[in-house]
Amino acid sequence: MFEKIISLKNLFDAWTEFRRDKKKKKDIAEFELGLEDNIFKLHEDLVRGRYRHGGYFPFYIHDPKKRHVHKASVRDRLLHHAVIRVIEPMWDSKFIYDSWSSREYKGTHRAVKRLAKLGLKISRNNTRTLWMLKLDIRKFFFSVDHEILLQILREKTFDQRLIGLPEDITESFNYGIPLGNLTSQIFANIYMNKLDQFVKHEMKVPGYIRYADDFILMHTDKSFLEDCILRIKTFTEQNLKLQIHPDKIILKTYASGIDYLGYVCFPHYRVLRTKTKKRMFRKVTAKNFSSYNGILSHCRSRNLRIKLLQKLNRKIPKKWIRKKVNNLKSPSTSTSQFKKV
């Protein structure tokens, strides 16, 4: 696998994937000016064991939460892609089905749909009260312990040369794993897979779903989930050196709505989170409406989309206006509101 990662074919294929949608960026254009020389030099350094990961350029983004991102050089990011192309299929087969972050055919929208499916199954078609326990890891990416991560990697990898690449990437950052590295996404899943296996196979929780460091446990017995809090806190502290965020422990019924991945999910439908809705009204434009419309297509949002179109002075589709009020199941919709629209 090490030979496959450092092969010229894999490096050039990784470059094709890496430069997609980045062609106009200055650092990409500069690297591409001497593309063949740069890739051949990277290949030679890897073959001779001379490669060392460089430093990072730090900056902040708001998505909408303020996040501290660290950007590696183009050369290093190219290697990240080359590593991921080879090791991801090997590790993906070891993950549980309900790990939904940074995996092919997964993602946020499919995760919330899976939440609804699990909720329906465990509540026996909503005939039993379903409780949901939502937990969050405090400062997850910056709290990942390097030695624990590398030990997990060594357990599944016998080629010491192959271990050397993730080790060099990991040790290039002083603490945790940096937001900005493509490798950080799979490293996060590898790290949290320990928790996934514990919850599913030792605690035997029937309903469990995780996206990055946000995860939900489902059960019809409230006391069962209350006991889970201490067991998970103990496991994460002792085995992963992670802390459950004390202010983000939420235990409530599914019928009262659970806030997850940008949506508030109920047994029969989901709506957009209030904060997201307000931010959308502030930032919507004619250019980005289609992107917001895509987000809204995954939840109950007809009235919201009408209001956004009105704000943009755009035509409202007839199929939205002709819909009968009786067909609107949202509790926030009233006859007077509909007539006003």
C-alpha positions in Angstrom: 0.0 0.0 0.0 2.9 2.3 0.7 4.2 1.8 -2.9 0.7 2.5 -4.2 0.5 5.8 -2.3 3.8 7.1 -3.6 3.5 5.8 -7.1 3.6 8.5 -9.8 0.2 7.4 -11.1 -1.4 7.9 -7.8 0.3 11.3 -7.3 -0.9 12.5 -10.7 -4.4 11.2 -10.2 -4.5 12.8 -6.7 -3.5 16.1 -8.3 -6.4 15.9 -10.8 -8.8 15.4 -7.9 -7.1 18.0 -5.8 -7.0 20.9 -8.3 -10.7 20.5 -9.2 -12.6 23.7 -8.4 -9.3 25.3 -7.3 -7.7 26.2 -10.7 -7.9 30.0 -10.1 -6.2 29.9 -6.7 -2.7 31.5 -6.8 -0.8 28.7 -5.0 -2.4 26.0 -7.2 -1.5 27.9 -10.4 2.1 28.4 -9.2 2.5 24.7 -8.3 1.1 23.8 -11.7 3.6 25.9 -13.6 6.2 23.3 -12.7 3.8 20.4 -12.2 5.9 17.5 -13.5 9.1 18.6 -11.7 7.2 19.2 -8.5 5.5 15.8 -8.5 8.6 13.9 -9.6 10.5 15.7 -6.7 7.8 14.7 -4.2 7.9 11.1 -5.5 11.7 11.0 -5.2 11.6 12.4 -1.6 9.0 9.8 -0.6 11.0 7.0 -2.2 14.2 8.0 -0.4 12.5 8.7 2.9 13.4 12.4 2.7 9.8 13.8 2.8 8.9 15.9 5.8 5.6 17.7 6.2 5.8 21.5 6.3 4.1 24.1 8.4 0.6 25.7 8.2 -0.9 29.0 7.3 -3.6 29.7 10.0 -6.8 31.7 9.4 -10.4 31.9 10.7 -13.6 31.1 8.9 -17.3 31.6 9.9 -19.6 28.8 8.8 -21.4 30.4 10.8 -19.4 29.3 13.9 -16.0 30.8 14.1 -13.4 28.2 13.4 -9.6 28.2 13.4 -8.4 26.6 10.2 -4.8 25.6 9.3 -3.8 25.4 5.7 -0.9 23.3 4.6 1.2 23.9 1.4 0.1 22.6 -2.0 2.8 19.9 -1.9 1.6 18.6 1.4 -2.1 18.8 0.5 -1.4 16.8 -2.6 0.2 14.1 -0.5 -2.9 14.1 1.8 -5.1 13.3 -1.3 -2.7 10.6 -2.4 -2.8 9.0 1.1 -6.6 9.2 1.3 -7.1 7.6 -2.1 -5.4 4.4 -0.8 -6.2 4.1 2.9 -9.8 5.3 2.9 -11.3 2.1 1.3 -9.4 0.0 3.7 -10.7 1.9 6.8 -14.2 2.6 5.5 -15.0 -1.1 5.6 -14.2 -1.2 9.3 -16.6 1.7 10.3 -20.2 1.1 11.5 -23.0 1.9 9.0 -24.2 4.9 11.0 -21.0 6.9 10.9 -22.1 9.6 8.4 -19.3 12.2 8.2 -16.8 12.4 5.3 -17.8 9.1 3.7 -18.9 8.3 0.2 -22.7 8.2 -0.2 -23.2 9.7 3.3 -23.4 13.3 4.5 -25.7 15.6 6.5 -28.9 15.2 4.5 -28.7 11.4 4.4 -27.9 11.4 8.1 -31.1 13.2 9.1 -33.1 10.9 6.9 -31.5 7.9 8.6 -32.4 9.5 11.9 -36.0 9.5 10.9 -35.8 5.9 9.7 -34.2 4.7 13.0 -36.7 6.7 15.0 -39.6 5.0 13.2 -38.1 1.6 13.7 -37.3 1.9 17.4 -40.6 3.6 18.3 -42.5 0.9 16.4 -44.1 3.3 13.9 -44.4 6.0 16.6 -46.5 3.9 18.8 -44.0 4.2 21.7 -42.4 7.2 23.3 -38.9 7.6 21.9 -36.2 9.3 23.9 -33.1 10.8 22.3 -29.8 11.6 24.0 -27.6 14.1 22.0 -23.9 14.4 23.0 -21.0 16.5 21.7 -17.3 16.3 22.2 -15.7 19.5 23.5 -13.1 21.0 21.0 -12.9 17.6 19.3 -10.3 18.2 16.5 -7.9 20.0 18.8 -8.3 17.3 21.5 -7.3 14.3 19.5 -4.4 12.6 21.1 -1.5 11.8 18.7 -0.3 8.7 20.4 -3.7 7.2 20.7 -4.5 7.9 17.0 -1.2 6.4 15.9 -1.7 3.4 18.1 -5.1 2.8 16.5 -3.5 3.0 13.0 -0.7 0.6 14.0 -3.2 -2.0 15.1 -4.5 -2.3 11.6 -1.3 -1.6 9.7 1.7 -3.8 9.5 3.8 -1.9 7.0 6.0 0.5 9.0 6.7 2.6 5.9 2.9 3.2 5.6 2.6 4.2 9.2 5.3 6.7 8.7 3.2 9.0 6.4 0.2 9.4 8.8 2.7 9.8 11.6 4.6 12.6 9.8 1.2 14.3 8.9 0.0 14.0 12.5 3.2 15.2 14.2 3.3 18.2 11.8 0.7 19.8 14.0 1.4 20.6 17.7 -1.9 19.5 19.1 -4.9 17.5 17.8 -5.6 17.4 14.1 -6.0 20.6 12.1 -9.2 21.7 10.5 -8.2 22.1 6.9 -6.3 18.8 6.3 -8.2 16.3 4.2 -6.6 13.6 6.2 -8.1 15.0 9.4 -11.5 13.9 8.2 -10.6 10.2 8.0 -8.4 10.4 11.1 -11.5 11.7 13.0 -13.6 8.8 11.9 -10.8 6.3 12.7 -10.4 7.9 16.2 -14.2 8.0 16.9 -14.7 4.4 15.6 -13.5 3.3 19.0 -16.5 5.0 20.5 -18.8 3.7 17.8 -17.8 0.1 18.4 -18.2 0.6 22.2 -21.7 2.0 21.9 -23.0 -0.5 19.4 -21.4 -3.7 20.6 -20.7 -3.3 24.3 -23.5 -0.9 25.4 -25.8 -2.5 22.7 -27.7 0.8 22.0 -30.3 0.0 19.4 -30.3 3.4 17.9 -27.1 5.3 17.4 -26.0 7.8 14.8 -22.8 9.9 14.6 -21.7 12.8 12.4 -18.1 13.9 13.2 -18.2 14.7 17.0 -22.0 15.0 17.2 -23.9 11.9 18.0 -27.4 10.7 19.1 -28.5 7.7 21.1 -32.1 6.5 20.9 -34.1 4.3 23.2 -37.7 4.0 24.6 -36.3 3.8 28.1 -35.3 7.2 29.5 -33.4 5.7 32.4 -31.3 3.6 30.0 -30.1 6.7 28.3 -29.4 8.5 31.6 -27.1 5.6 32.5 -25.4 5.9 29.1 -24.2 9.4 29.8 -21.8 8.3 32.6 -20.6 5.2 30.7 -19.8 7.3 27.6 -18.1 10.0 29.6 -15.9 7.5 31.3 -15.1 5.7 28.1 -14.1 8.8 26.1 -12.0 10.2 29.0 -10.1 7.0 29.7 -9.7 5.6 26.2 -9.7 8.6 23.9 -8.8 11.5 26.3 -11.9 13.4 25.1 -14.4 15.4 27.1 -18.1 15.3 26.6 -19.3 19.0 26.5 -21.3 19.5 29.7 -23.4 22.2 28.3 -24.5 20.2 25.2 -26.0 17.1 26.9 -29.6 17.0 25.6 -32.1 14.3 26.6 -35.6 14.8 25.3 -38.4 13.0 23.5 -38.4 12.7 19.8 -41.9 14.2 19.6 -40.6 17.5 21.2 -38.1 17.9 18.4 -34.3 17.2 18.3 -31.9 19.8 16.8 -29.4 17.9 14.6 -27.2 18.9 11.7 -29.1 22.2 11.0 -32.6 20.8 11.2 -35.1 20.3 14.0 -36.3 16.7 13.5 -39.7 15.4 14.5 -41.3 12.0 14.0 -43.2 13.0 10.9 -41.2 15.9 9.5 -38.3 18.2 10.0 -37.9 22.0 9.9 -35.0 24.4 9.5 -33.2 25.4 12.7 -34.2 28.9 13.7 -30.7 30.4 13.7 -30.1 29.0 10.2 -33.5 30.5 9.1 -32.5 34.0 10.4 -29.1 33.8 8.8 -30.6 32.7 5.5 -32.9 35.8 5.4 -29.8 38.0 6.1 -27.7 36.5 3.4 -30.0 35.4 0.6 -29.4 36.9 -2.8 -30.5 36.1 -6.4 -27.2 34.3 -6.9 -27.2 32.0 -3.8 -30.9 31.3 -3.7 -30.6 28.0 -5.5 -28.1 26.8 -2.8 -30.5 27.8 0.0 -33.4 26.2 -1.9 -31.4 23.0 -2.0 -31.1 23.0 1.8 -34.8 23.8 2.2 -35.8 20.9 -0.1 -34.8 18.5 2.7 -37.4 19.8 5.2 -40.8 21.3 5.5 -40.3 24.8 4.1 -42.9 25.9 1.5 -43.9 29.1 3.4 -40.3 29.9 4.1 -39.4 29.6 0.4 -42.3 31.8 -0.6 -41.1 34.5 1.8 -37.5 34.3 0.4 -38.8 34.6 -3.1 -40.9 37.6 -2.1 -37.8 39.2 -0.5 -36.0 38.8 -3.8 -39.1 40.0 -5.8 -39.1 36.8 -7.8 -42.1 34.9 -9.1 -43.7 32.3 -6.8 -44.4 28.9 -8.5 -48.2 28.4 -9.0 -48.0 24.9 -7.5 -47.0 26.4 -4.2 -49.8 29.0 -4.1 -52.5 26.6 -5.2 -51.8 24.1 -2.4 -54.7 23.8 0.0 -54.3 25.0 3.5 -55.6 21.6 4.8 -52.6 19.9 3.3 -50.1 21.9 5.3 -49.1 19.9 8.4 -46.7 22.4 9.9 -48.0 23.6 13.3 -46.7 27.1 12.6 -48.9 27.5 9.5 -52.3 29.2 9.9 -55.1 30.1 7.4 -54.5 33.8 7.9 -50.8 33.4 7.2 -51.6 31.5 4.0 -54.1 34.1 2.7 -51.6 36.8 3.4 -49.0 35.1 1.2 
